[in-house]
Amino acid sequence: MELNQRITAFSKLGEFLDQFKNKDTRKNDALELNTVFYDVFKDALIKSTQLNAWFTANHLEKAIEAWSDSLKTENLESWLKPYTFPANDVSKRVAIIMAGNLPLVGFHDFLSVLITGHKAVVKLSSNDQILLPLIAKVLIAIAPKVEDYITFTTERLPEFDAVIATGSNNTARYFEYYFKNKPHIIRKNRNAVAVLKGNETIDELESLSEDIFRYFGMGCRSVSKIFVPEGYNFDNFYNGMFSKKDFIDHHKYANNYDYNKAVYLMSLFPVLDNGFLILKEDKTYSSPIAVVFYEYYNNEEELKIKLEADSDQIQCIVSKDFIDSEIDFGNSQQPKLDDYADGIDTVAFLLKI
């Protein structure tokens, strides 16, 4: 398949996914794919919530909405325009070891491998094993030639030429050793941070609550820590978080909230608490579920130097008028196609193997 054919196939996939991005979206009767896949996909969404309680219906819809928007033809073409693609088919087998912390968290790697003309050998996470194989079947129905380019496995990886693996810092060390003789991208733990100046509006802080709470704060682009100026009024922050108060009704989130609160109280750590979100002063970046770390700063330039020094732990920075590469409040969980995880250009890597 040529590049333009691959783009067309994924854009049609995006049209199909667009039907499931929220509860009010209507079935598109013009799509022939719906005859086979519409009801099956709706059932798969329900099964996904049953398999993994962290995958709520709302969060599945958010993930699908993000991908249905990204897969528009103009977005795909804009993403790929800077790259030079080979004239001849030089497809390699690229293993993708996926995480399962968020719905469809490995889809960008899946897309990148196929859009560059390579073959995807996918090892799914046990926590997210329903949607992507079904999406692959939809893609194959759109472009039957793609079937030869997709393999799913739950066992030992078959032969491959390169690998993209995502995991914790501990598993990354294993991946680095195991895949040392293959071209590879190994992703580790990272988190998003937010820099507040104390003059944020309630609307901006409500937007920040999306960066903190979406996917229960389990993503690498979830804000797990905030930097605030000395003397910051945390009442304003908590007022902005109030719209997410119902998260405490989710049993797994509530269990984590209760556990972390008990640990901090028994350890005599001073914390701030509003009944559904704990704030703890901490120098590190990766906070537990239902907890956001905070750290005071006195000087913005010194803070910029600190964040640059710790860049290997930071996925992105949410702020307003702080740095050029900042993400607007509310947008950390809506990366563009060229917002590569860990700053590693996946497409450039795939075009060189």
VEXKEPA-574820 format. One record per residue: x, y, z of N, C-alpha, C in turn. Coordinates in steps of 0.02 Angstrom, whole numbers. Atoms other than C-alpha are relative to their C-alpha. Layout:
# residues N
  n_east  n_north    n_up  ca_east  ca_north   ca_up  c_east  c_north    c_up
       X        Y       Z        X         Y       Z       X        Y       Z
...
# end
This chain:
# residues 353
  n_east  n_north    n_up  ca_east  ca_north   ca_up  c_east  c_north    c_up
      41      -60       0        0         0       0      43       62       0
     -36      -63       1       59       175     -39     -23       43      59
      13      -42     -58       63       312      92     -70       30      -3
      66      -32       4      -93       399      27     -56      -51      12
      50       52     -14     -187       233      35      -4      -14      75
       0       11     -73     -134       208     215     -35       57      36
      34      -58     -30     -190       384     259     -75       -6      -9
      72        7      13     -359       353     177     -31      -53      45
      26       54     -41     -381       190     272      -9       23      72
       5      -23     -69     -346       270     440     -52       55       8
      51      -53      -5     -456       420     402     -70      -31       1
      64       35      -1     -600       300     366     -11      -34      67
       5       28     -68     -563       214     530     -22       55      49
      20      -56     -42     -578       385     612     -73       16      -6
      71      -13      10     -749       409     535     -42      -52      38
      36       52     -37     -804       244     609       2       14      75
      -7      -13     -72     -736       286     782     -40       61      23
      35      -62     -17     -820       456     777     -71      -13      27
      68       16     -23     -986       369     810      -4      -17      74
      -1       26     -68     -931       315     983      33       48      50
     -38      -46     -42     -850       472    1054     -39       30      57
      39      -19     -58     -994       517    1167     -70      -31      -5
      65       35      -3    -1165       454    1219     -50       29     -49
      49      -33      43    -1256       579    1109      16       -8     -75
     -18        8      70    -1164       534     948     -45      -52     -32
      47       45      34    -1280       452     823      36      -46     -49
     -25       48      49    -1250       302     714      -2       30     -69
      -4      -26      68    -1194       351     540     -23      -55     -48
      30       53      42    -1309       249     427      34       -6     -68
     -33        3      65    -1201       290     276      62      -45       0
     -60       41      -5    -1056       184     340     -17      -74      -8
      12       71      11    -1060         9     268      31      -43      55
     -33       37     -54     -943       -46     407     -47      -16      57
      44        9     -57    -1085       -29     530     -40      -65      -2
      38       63       7    -1173      -183     461      32      -55      42
     -37       52     -36    -1038      -292     538      24       23      68
     -40      -20     -57     -952      -186     668     -33       45      52
      27      -51     -47    -1067       -57     749     -20      -32      67
      23       31     -62    -1154      -168     876      57      -37      35
     -57       35     -30     -996      -270     902      45       48      38
     -43      -50     -33     -899      -113     945     -33       26      63
      35      -22     -61    -1032       -54    1067       7      -52      55
      -8       53     -49    -1023      -223    1153      71       -2      28
     -70        1     -21     -833      -212    1157      14       55      51
      -9      -54     -48     -842       -46    1249     -26      -21      69
      27       25     -63     -951      -126    1382      47      -52      31
     -45       52     -25     -835      -275    1397      65       30      26
     -61      -33     -23     -686      -158    1415      -8       27      70
      12      -26     -68     -764       -77    1568      -4      -57      50
       5       58     -45     -797      -250    1640      68      -31      12
     -67       29      -7     -620      -311    1609      44       43      45
     -43      -46     -37     -539      -156    1684     -43       56      29
      45      -49     -31     -637       -52    1809      26       71      -6
     -27      -67      10     -519        96    1780     -24       29     -67
      23      -23      66     -587       105    1601     -75       16       4
      70      -19      -5     -748       198    1635     -27       17     -70
      31      -16      64     -871       231    1494      21       69     -23
     -20      -69      18     -828       416    1500      72        3     -25
     -70       -2      21     -641       385    1486      11      -36     -65
      -3       32      65     -666       264    1343     -23       48     -55
      25      -49      48     -767       397    1254      52       54     -13
     -51      -52       8     -630       526    1285      57      -25     -43
     -55       28      40     -497       411    1213     -20       -7     -73
      24        9      68     -602       372    1060      -9       67     -34
       8      -68      28     -644       556    1035      67       28     -23
     -67      -25      18     -459       599    1036      24      -31     -64
     -26       34      60     -419       469     905     -44       13     -61
      42      -15      58     -569       503     794      17       69     -28
     -21      -67      23     -512       685     786      69       -3     -32
     -69        3      26     -328       642     758       3      -34     -69
      -3       39      62     -368       523     615     -34       34     -59
      24      -37      58     -444       657     505      55        7     -52
     -49        0      55     -358       663     336      49       59       6
     -43      -58      -3     -292       839     359      50       -5      57
     -46        8     -56     -216       795     528      55      -51     -15
     -49       50      19     -131       640     461      50       28     -51
     -44      -28      51      -62       731     310      47       53      29
     -42      -51     -32        1       877     415      55      -32      42
     -47       36     -43       85       756     536      58      -29     -41
     -50       37      39      177       661     399      37       42     -51
     -30      -42      52      221       806     285      75       12       8
     -72      -14      -6      396       840     360      45      -59     -17
     -41       59       7      455       662     330       8      -20     -73
     -12       28      66      531       581     176     -10      -75       4
      14       71      -1      459       410     143      36      -35     -58
     -36       36      54      555       278      42     -46      -15     -58
      40       14      60      496       248    -136     -21      -73      -3
      14       71       4      503        59    -116     -21      -27      68
      23       32     -62      424       -57      12      59      -32      35
     -55       28     -40      554       -91     146     -26      -18      70
      33       12     -64      437      -152     282      41      -47      44
     -32       41     -51      512      -223     441     -53      -21      51
      45       22     -53      429      -317     584      18       37      64
     -12      -41     -59      413      -198     730     -44      -26      58
      36       22     -59      366      -270     899     -22       61      41
      26      -54     -43      256      -157    1006     -24      -32      65
      20       25     -65      246      -198    1191     -39       56      34
      45      -53     -22       98      -100    1255     -12        1      75
      23       -8     -69       55       -31    1425     -75       -6       1
      73        6      -4     -122       -48    1489     -30       48      50
      25      -47     -50     -141       102    1603     -57       44     -24
      53      -41      28     -254       200    1485     -32      -36     -59
      32       30      59     -380       150    1352      38       18     -64
     -33      -10      65     -292       128    1184      66       38       6
     -60      -39     -13     -131       196    1259      55      -14     -52
     -51       16      49      -27       106    1127     -19       13     -71
      24       -8      69     -127       160     976      47       43     -42
     -45      -43      39       -3       296     925      57      -42     -29
     -54       43      26      135       165     909     -27      -45     -55
      33       42      50       17        50     814      -9       38     -65
      10      -43      58      -29       191     696      66       17     -34
     -64      -21      28      151       247     674      34      -56     -39
     -31       57      34      213        74     629     -34      -13     -67
      36       16      62       77        43     500       4       57     -50
       0      -56      46       77       218     426      67        8     -35
     -66       -2      31      264       202     391      14      -61     -42
      -7       57      44      235        40     298      30      -62      31
     -28       58     -35      301       -79     430     -55      -47      24
      46       50     -27      222      -233     506       0        4      76
       7       -6     -73      156      -221     684      -9      -68      32
       5       61     -41      187      -366     802     -17       23      70
      25      -34     -60       83      -315     952      -8      -49      57
      11       37     -62       97      -385    1127     -44       44      45
      48      -40     -37      -57      -321    1217       9       -8      75
       6        5     -72      -73      -282    1400     -63      -38      18
      60       36     -22     -194      -395    1493     -55       48      23
      49      -49     -23     -279      -236    1554     -36       36     -58
      29      -36      57     -320      -173    1378       8      -44     -62
      -9       49      53     -343      -319    1260     -61      -10     -44
      61        9      38     -515      -295    1185      -5       48     -60
      16      -50      52     -526      -133    1085      48       -2     -59
     -47       -5      56     -366      -132     982      -7      -57     -50
      11       53      50     -390      -305     903     -63       10     -41
      61      -14      37     -567      -254     857      11       57     -49
     -15      -56      45     -507       -89     785      42      -24     -59
     -39       28      54     -380      -188     684     -44      -36     -51
      46       33      46     -522      -293     612     -38       50     -43
      33      -53      38     -613      -134     562      46       27     -53
     -50      -25      48     -454       -70     479      10      -49     -57
      -8       51      52     -434      -234     386     -60       -2     -47
      59       -3      42     -613      -223     325       3       60     -48
      -8      -60      43     -571       -49     257      53      -12     -53
     -57       11      45     -405      -102     180      25      -71      11
     -17       70     -13     -389      -293     168      75      -16      -2
     -72       14       3     -203      -285     125      35       10      67
     -30      -14     -66     -170      -223     302       5      -64      42
       0       61     -41     -206      -397     370      69      -32       4
     -67       30       0      -32      -455     320      49       40      42
     -45      -45     -36       42      -311     422     -14        2      75
      19       -3     -70      -39      -346     591       1      -70      31
      -1       62     -39       -2      -484     717      -9       18      73
       8       -8     -72      -64      -493     896      24      -64      33
     -24       58     -37       15      -607    1024      -6       13      75
      -1       -3     -73       -4      -644    1208      57      -43      28
     -55       44     -19      144      -762    1210      67       34     -14
     -66      -25      16      329      -742    1176      -1       32     -70
       0      -35      64      363      -619    1035      31      -43     -54
     -32       33      57      395      -698     865      58       43     -26
     -57      -37      27      539      -638     757     -20       73     -15
      12      -70      14      553      -449     743      66       35     -14
     -60      -37      20      674      -319     677      14       60      44
      -7      -59     -44      644      -175     798     -56       -4      52
      50        4     -53      543      -143     955     -14       69      30
      21      -58     -39      445        -6    1042     -34      -28      63
      25       29     -62      414       -47    1224     -14       55      51
      20      -49     -51      325        50    1361     -11      -36      65
       9       31     -65      334        10    1545      24       45      56
     -24      -37     -58      390        63    1717      76        8      -5
     -73       -6      -2      567       115    1760      34      -68      11
     -28       66     -12      597       -61    1823      -1      -44     -62
       4       41      61      534      -149    1667      43       29     -55
     -42      -31      51      629       -23    1560      71      -26       3
     -68       27      -7      793       -88    1631       4      -70     -30
       3       66      31      742      -263    1580      -4        6     -76
       6       -9      72      689      -203    1408      66       21     -31
     -64      -24      27      854      -111    1383      49      -58      -8
     -46       57       5      950      -271    1418     -24      -50     -53
      26       53      43      836      -390    1324       2       20     -74
       4      -23      70      823      -282    1167      62       39     -21
     -60      -40      13     1000      -212    1168      27       -9     -70
     -27       13      66     1041      -290    1000     -49       16     -57
      50      -20      49      886      -224     911     -11       76       2
      21      -70      -4      841       -47     860     -62        6      45
      55       -2     -47      724         9     997     -15       70      26
      21      -57     -41      626       143    1087     -27      -31      64
      22       25     -65      607       107    1272     -25       59      41
      29      -56     -38      490       220    1370      -5      -18      73
       1        9     -73      498       243    1558     -55       42      32
      49      -41     -36      394       327    1692      13       74     -12
      -2      -74       3      358       510    1660     -67       26      24
      61      -33     -22      229       632    1725      -3       71     -26
       8      -70      16      158       800    1680       1       41      64
       2      -46     -57      178       949    1796     -36       63     -22
      31      -64      14       86      1113    1809      36       54      41
     -30      -57     -34      161      1281    1853     -55       53       8
      51      -50     -15       39      1400    1938      34       64      25
     -28      -65     -21       71      1585    1967     -42       33      54
      43      -29     -51      -72      1620    2086     -53       46     -26
      49      -45      29     -172      1727    1965     -47      -36     -48
      43       39      45     -263      1585    1876     -74       12      16
      72       -6      -9     -450      1604    1850     -29      -68      21
      33       63     -18     -573      1474    1914      -8      -43     -63
       7       38      62     -604      1424    1733      65      -35     -18
     -64       31      16     -419      1392    1707      15      -58      48
     -12       53     -48     -408      1290    1866     -48      -59     -10
      45       55      18     -563      1191    1816      26      -39     -59
     -32       34      57     -475      1154    1652      58      -43      24
     -55       39     -28     -324      1098    1752     -25      -65      32
      27       61     -31     -437       973    1841      -5      -57     -51
      -1       51      53     -451       883    1673      69      -32      -6
     -68       26       5     -262       867    1666      17      -45      59
     -14       39     -61     -261       795    1842     -43      -63       4
      46       55     -14     -414       683    1846     -15      -46     -59
      18       45      54     -439       615    1671      43      -63       3
     -32       66      -6     -395       430    1669      26      -12      70
     -17        8     -71     -382       445    1859      73       17      14
     -69      -21     -11     -211       525    1842      52      -54     -14
     -45       57      11     -133       364    1778      43        5     -62
     -37       -6      62      -60       428    1615      64       39       8
     -63      -37      -2      113       496    1577     -11       74     -11
      16      -71      10       28       660    1528     -47       26      53
      41      -22     -56      -73       668    1689      42       44      46
     -35      -44     -47      -24       813    1802       0      -32      68
      -8       32     -65       43       730    1958      32       47      52
     -33      -47     -45      131       882    2031     -12       71     -23
       7      -70      17      102      1069    2039      55       40      36
     -47      -47     -29      229      1206    2070     -38       65      13
      38      -59     -19      156      1354    2164      46       51      33
     -42      -51     -32      229      1521    2222      -9       -1      76
       5       -6     -73      266      1548    2406     -62       40      19
      60      -35     -23      108      1598    2498     -62      -15     -41
      56       17      44       -7      1516    2369     -63      -18      39
      64       14     -32     -191      1507    2416     -30      -64     -30
      24       64      27     -240      1324    2395     -76       -4      -3
      73       -2       7     -424      1368    2418     -20        9     -73
      16      -11      71     -423      1432    2239       9      -65     -40
     -13       63      35     -346      1269    2179     -58      -49      12
      53       49     -16     -475      1162    2269     -67       21     -29
      62      -22      33     -617      1270    2203      -1      -21     -73
      -4       22      69     -555      1229    2029      -9      -75      -8
       6       73       3     -553      1043    2069     -70      -24      16
      64       21     -28     -730      1041    2139     -43      -37     -51
      41       32      52     -808       988    1972      14      -75      -5
     -18       71       5     -720       819    1991     -15      -37      66
      15       30     -65     -792       781    2164     -29      -70      -5
      33       65       6     -890       632    2099      49      -56     -13
     -49       54      10     -729       537    2064       5      -44      62
      -4       38     -61     -735       483    2246     -53      -56       2
      52       52       3     -889       379    2201      24      -62     -38
     -29       58      35     -779       265    2094      37      -42      52
     -24       40     -56     -735       119    2209      76       -8       1
     -72       10       1     -556        93    2150      36       66      17
     -28      -65     -17     -517       279    2159      -8       12      75
      13      -11     -71     -598       289    2332      46      -43      44
     -45       44     -39     -495       141    2393      71       29       3
     -67      -30       2     -334       227    2338       2       64      42
       4      -60     -41     -389       391    2417       4      -17      74
       2       20     -71     -428       306    2583      68      -28      22
     -64       31     -19     -267       205    2582      55       52       7
     -54      -49      -2     -151       350    2540     -10       50      57
      14      -46     -56     -237       464    2666      20      -32      66
     -17       35     -62     -216       333    2802      76       -5       9
     -73        6      -3      -33       307    2760      32       66      21
     -29      -65     -16        5       493    2766     -15       21      72
      19      -20     -68      -90       521    2927      39      -41      52
     -36       42     -48       -8       373    3015      75       17       1
     -71      -20       4      162       434    2954      11       71      23
      -2      -69     -24      121       608    3021      24       49     -53
     -15      -47      54      147       687    2850     -54       54      -1
      52      -52       7       59       856    2839     -28        0     -71
      32        0      66      -66       853    2696     -59       47       1
      62      -37      10     -208       956    2627     -50      -48     -32
      49       50      21     -371       866    2591     -68       32      -6
      67      -28       8     -541       912    2522     -54      -54      -3
      50       53       0     -626       743    2536       4      -44     -62
      -9       43      58     -577       677    2364      68        8     -34
     -67       -9      29     -402       742    2324      48       24      55
     -50      -16     -51     -249       748    2437      57       38     -32
     -59      -37      21     -111       876    2416      56      -12      51
     -57       13     -44       60       832    2487      62       35     -26
     -62      -32      20      218       936    2483      54      -54     -10
     -47       54      15      349       827    2399      46       23     -57
     -49      -20      51      507       851    2294      -3      -44     -62
       1       46      56      472       701    2182     -59       16     -46
      48      -18      52      359       696    2029     -59      -48      -6
      51       51      13      259       534    2025     -42      -12      63
      43        5     -58      115       546    2148     -47      -60      -7
      48       56       3       -3       402    2194     -68       25     -25
      69      -16      20     -183       396    2133     -35       37      57
      38      -42     -48     -294       526    2221      45       48      38
     -47      -45     -33     -139       626    2271      34       42     -54
     -41      -44      42      -55       776    2190      55       29      44
     -55      -31     -36      116       831    2249       4       74     -16
     -12      -70      14      159      1014    2265      68       21      27
     -65      -27     -21      318      1115    2283      -2       75     -11
      -2      -72       5      345      1299    2315      60       23     -41
     -57      -32      34      454      1411    2208       0       74      14
      -7      -72     -12      520      1588    2230      17       38     -63
     -27      -34      59      595      1626    2060     -16      -42     -62
      20       37      59      526      1577    1890      60      -24     -40
     -58       20      39      696      1573    1806      35      -60      33
     -30       57     -34      765      1457    1939     -43      -63      -8
      45       57      11      612      1346    1918      10      -29     -70
     -12       24      68      642      1336    1731      63      -42      -3
     -63       37      -1      820      1279    1763     -11      -69      33
      14       62     -35      758      1147    1885     -38      -49     -45
      41       43      43      627      1080    1764      40      -26     -60
     -43       22      55      754      1073    1624      47      -55      24
     -45       51     -28      872       974    1736     -37      -65      13
      40       60     -14      731       853    1777     -42      -22     -60
      41       11      59      667       842    1599     -11      -74     -16
       9       72      13      694       653    1592     -55      -31      42
      55       24     -41      556       636    1722     -67       33     -19
      58      -42      14      434       759    1643     -23      -11     -72
      27        9      67      320       723    1495     -20       66     -31
      19      -65      25      249       898    1477     -14       46      58
      11      -51     -51      222      1061    1572     -63       39     -18
      62      -38       8       50      1139    1592       7       66      36
      -8      -66     -30       55      1326    1622     -27       53     -48
      20      -57      42       13      1498    1554      54       53       4
     -51      -51       5      148      1618    1496      60      -15      45
     -58       20     -40      286      1519    1580      59      -20     -46
     -52       20      49      385      1432    1440     -32       -8     -69
      25        4      69      370      1420    1251     -35      -67     -14
      26       67      16      334      1232    1249     -57      -21      46
      52       18     -48      196      1240    1380     -63      -25     -34
      65       24      21       28      1154    1364     -53       41      36
      54      -39     -31     -130      1256    1395     -37      -42      52
      40       34     -50     -233      1212    1547     -56      -39     -33
      53       43      27     -349      1067    1507      19      -40     -61
     -18       32      64     -251      1005    1356      55      -52       5
     -55       47      -4     -118       890    1425     -19      -70     -25
      22       66      21     -223       736    1384     -25        0     -73
      21       -3      70     -254       792    1205      61       15     -45
     -60      -13      39      -84       775    1121     -14       -3     -75
       4        4      73      -64       807     936      42      -60     -23
     -34       59      25        5       670     825      76        7       5
     -73      -10      -3      179       748     831      24       17      71
     -21       -7     -70      180       764    1022      23      -68      24
     -25       68     -12      289       611    1041      16      -11      74
     -15       19     -69      302       522    1208      76        2      11
     -70       -6     -20      468       558    1295      41       42     -49
     -35      -42      48      510       678    1153      38      -39     -53
     -34       42      49      567       533    1043     -44       -6     -62
      37       -1      63      511       550     862      -8      -71     -25
      12       69      18      432       381     829       4      -11     -75
       1        8      73      407       408     642      71        3     -27
     -70       -5      23      588       463     616      37      -64      16
     -31       63     -18      645       308     709     -20      -56     -48
      25       54      43      536       194     603      23        7     -72
     -23      -11      69      593       272     440      74      -15      -9
     -73       13       4      775       236     483      19      -73      11
     -19       70     -16      767        53     536       7      -42     -63
# end
